[in-house]
Amino acid sequence: MSNLETYCADQVKKYDYNRFLVTLFAPADVREDLFALFSFNHEVAKIREAVSEPMLGEIRLQWWREAIEGIVENKPRNHEVVLPLGTAFHKHGLKADMFLKVIEARTADLYDENPKTLADFENYLGATSGNLTKIAAYICGERDEHVLSLAYDLGLVWGLIGTVRAVRYHISLRKLSFPQDLMDEYGVTKRNIMAMDEGENIKNLVQGLCISAEKYLDQIAADKKLINKKTRPIFLLMALSRSYLNMIKKADYDPFKIDEKAGMFPRQFRLFFSALFGLM
């Protein structure tokens, strides 16, 4: 079976299309391993919307903790994501802690409280998307700690941008993800966001987050010569990140006016162009 026709590949294509595209540029011998990783991420990320109360979500997260323990012991559960994830785990010498950090951080998704501080917010993004991107780079063969830290930072940026993109979706879940201290600084309340208030305060908050994301991207780009050919596909998320930042800017930093479909072709063109010429 082609590694583009597996269950994990199909799940990533349906629910995490950007990472699906990035994975297509990775070496063929690691694609299914990356699809398994990103499918694992989808499984734990979707728990909030799949349960009616936090305790049920806690039970599902515990199931995944035990699934990782089973993988470590070479006793993987008979599950369409766990089995290929176990293969990737042992093939690349991964560690349980890499995955347990992601699972633990996802506990915050189950509760309505937003992060108290910007530092808490970045810690969450790093523990989830940051660690995920770091594992992806590891699967591609990267072992240099500095480059792995760059992958972690890129994942953090990707999560930050994803938070802005997902504001309307989070509202549907009655979930707020912006840090409280930043909201206070810009004079934004939970009521403003839940009511989809298009005031200047929310725009200024989003703009501040985008400026922070751009700084991270510039810092990563400054070390791009350290990124080897095998790992470079993972860093194509930089091209997509910059494209999404441009999209948010065109919406005048209003998270309720973002039109992702309108920018789809330019975004994909930028991705392929960046892959072809090694640009960041």
N, C-alpha and C positions, 0 to 999 in steps of 0.2 A: 504493500500500500504506500502511495506517495505520502510524504510528510505534510502535504497540503490537503490531504483528504482524511485526516484523522479527526477524532472527536475533539481533541484540544485545539487543533488548527481551526476547525469550524466554529468553536466557541469564541476564540479570540477574534476571528473575522467578524462575527456577529456583534460582539459586545465590547471589543477593544481594538477597533479597526486601525487606529494609528500604530499601535504596537504590532499589529499584524503586518502592516506595510513595512515597518522597520525590520521585522524578522525576515522578510523575503530577501533582504540584502545580506543576511548572515550566511556563513558557510553552511552548506547543505547538511553536514553531519551534526550540526547543533540546532537546527531549526525546530525539530520536534521537542527538544529539551526546552527551548525558549517558549514554545507554545504551551508546554506543560506548566512551566513557571507562571506564565501570564494567565493560564486557566485557573491555577491555584489562587492567584490574586483575585480573579473575578469571583471565585467561589466565596472567599471570605469577605470581599467588598460588598456583595449583594445581600448579605445576611440581614442588614437593617431593614431593607424593603420586604424581606421574605417572612419576617416574624411580626407577631402582634404585640409582643412585650419583650423587654430587655432580657428577662430570665431565659426565654427560649433562644435568644441570640447567644447568650452565654453558653448554653448547652451545645449549640452548633460550633462555637469556637473551640469548646473543649473537645468536641469530636475531631476537629482538625489538629489540635495538639496531640491527641492520641494517635492520629493517622501519621503524623511526622515521627512519633516515637516508634511506630510500627515499621516505618521505612528504615529508620536507623538500625533496627533489629533484624532487617531483612524479612519482615513479616508484614508486607504492605496489605492494606485492606483492598478488597476486590471492588475498586471504584474506578470509573473511567478517567479520572484525573490523578488519583493517587498512584496508580500503577505506572504510568509514564513518568510521573514526577519522581517515583522511586528509582526508575532507570536513570534519569538525569542526575539524581542525588549521588548515586554511587559512581556513575561514569565520570563525574567531574570533581569528586571528593568534596562535596558540599557538607555543611555542618548544620545540625538541627537548630542551633541558635539563630542562624540566618533567617529561618522561617518562623521560629517562635516569636522573634521580635515583631514581625509583621502581624502575626495573629494577636499578640498582646495589645499592640497599638490599636487594632481594629475594635477593641472593646469600647473605645470612646465613641464609635459610630452608633452604638446601641442606645445612647443616652442623649437627651436634648441639650445638655449644657454645652455651650461653645467654649473654646479655649480661653483661659483667663488672660493670657499674655501672648504677645507676638512670639516670644521664645517658646512657649508651649505649642503654639501653632506650627512653628518650624520644626520642633521636635517630633510632632505627630507626622508631618509631611515627610520628614526624613526617615522615620521608623517604618512608614508604609511605602510610599513611592520611592524614596531614597534607597532604602534597603533592597527593594525589588530591582531597581536599575543596577545596583551594585552586584547583586546575584547574577543578573543577566550578563554583565561584563565578565564576571568570574566564569560563567558557563562558556563564554567565547574565548576563554584561555588567559584572561588578564590576571596577573598576580602582583603587579606593582601596586603597593599600597596607596601611593599618591594618585595614580590613575583611577584606582577603585574609589578613592575619596571624591574624585571629579565626577564619577558616575553617580555616586551618592548625591552630590550637590545638584546634578542635572535632574535626578529623580525628584528632589525637593522642589526644584523650579517647575517641573512638569505637574507635580501635585498642586502647587500654588496656582498655576494657570488653570488647572482643572477645577479648582475650587471656584474661581471666577466664572468659568464656563458653566458650572453646574448649579449656579445660584437658584435658578427657577426650579430645577429638579429637587434641590434640597428643601425649598419651600414646600413642595408637594409632600415631603416627608416630615414637615414641621421641624426641620433640622437647620440649625444655624452654625456655620463653620468659621466665620470671621472671628479673630481674637477680640475679646472685650476691651482691652486697653486701647487697641487701635480704633475701635468703634467709638469709644469715649473721646479719643483725641480728635476725631473728625465729626463728632456730634451726631453719630448714627445710632439709632435704637433698633431693637429687635422688631418693634412694631413697624418702623420704616421699611425694613427689608421684607417682612411678611406681607406688607401691603403693597409691595413693589413700587415704593415711592421713587420717582425719578429725579429726586432733588440733587443739588450740587454736592451735598455732603457725601453721599454714596459714591458719586463719580470720583470725588477727590480721594476717597479711601481706596477705590479700585486702582486709580492711577498710581497711588503710593505703592501698592503691592506690585504693580507692573514695573515700576522703576526699580524696585528691589530685585525682581526677576531678571531684568536686563543686566543689572550689575553682576549677578551670579553668572549669567551666560557669558559676559565679557571676560570674567575671571577664568572660566573654563576654556574659552577660546584662546586665551593667552598661553595656555599649556597644550595646545592641540598637537604640537609636534611629538609629544610624549605618547600619544594614542596610536597604538599599532593597528595594522590593517585588519586583523581579525576582530578587534574590539570596536573599530570605527562604526560599524552599522548601528550599534547601540546608541552612539552619540549623534545619529541622525535625528534623534529627538530634539536636538538643538535647532535644526532647521524648522521643524514643526512648531517648536516653542516660539521662535521669532515670528513665524507666520501667524500664530494665534495672537501674539501680542499686537501685531499690526491690525488684526481683525478687531480686537478690543478697542484699540485706539480709534479706528474708523467708526466705531459705535459711540465715540466720545466718552469712553470709559463707563458707559451705562450698561450694566450687566443684563438689563432687561430688553436691550435692543440688539444684542449680539445675533448675527445671522450667519451661522456656520455653513449653511448650504451655499450661500453666495460666494464664500471664499474657498470652497472645496477644491476646484480645479487649480487655482493659483497655489494653494497649499501643497497639493500633490506634485505639481510641477517643480516647486521649490525643493521638495524632498528628493525627487529623482535627479534634479540638477546638482544638488549638494552631494548625492551619492556618486554621481558621475565625475565630479571635479574635486571631491574631497573638501568641500567648503563647510564652514561652521558659522 
